[in-house]
């Protein structure tokens, strides 16, 4: 699909590539064409393409394997690009959310510990930049798509900074949790208020590379979101 003419070029390129994935042009687990071929197909420069791929990696739609190329994520195939299963009702979403939050509780706090220890200074600066974008979207439109996308990018970048290839596969689960939270449409304003405060703790802990504080901040953040969705967790 050719890139549309309105909006940020990198984001438009990411949207076009995502639509190709949704349309099954590139299936789950499939390797994307090489950079030159794909940039020509989309009608953009390789620099723009790289930024678009970074956006989709942060969302959990794509996975980059060093020395092998860029692949469509396998995990949570039905949802990696924001697609719902047919007939999913609120009760089903709530059950899905409970399971997803439990998985995030188990994995994300410890991934954050690794990020605090392993992230480069450049990665930390990028995560903090993405965090500030989330905060701005929460203030401007806490229910908007831009907020959802920025939240995914922020948490995805933190997960990737763990420098653990298996954990990056978990980004699609994290993305799905965020999307299903908005699909359920319960207490979103309260969730946004808590998230804004939680993000401050998360970013401050990361800035100081305080692994213990960052683990606690992520755990608190996930508990706040689950509680506001009235989810009963066993963790």
Secondary structure by P-SEA (a helix, b strand, c coil): ccccccccaaaaaaaaaaaaaaacccccccccccaaaaaaaacccaaaaaaaaaaaaaaccccccccccccccccccccccccccccccaaaaaaaaaaaaaaaaacaaaaaaaaaccccaaaaaaaaaaaaaaaaaaacccccaaaaaaaaaaaaaaaaacccaaaaaaaaaaaaaaaaaaaaccaaaaaaaaaaaaaaaaaaaaaacaaaaaaaaaaaaaaaaaaaacccccc
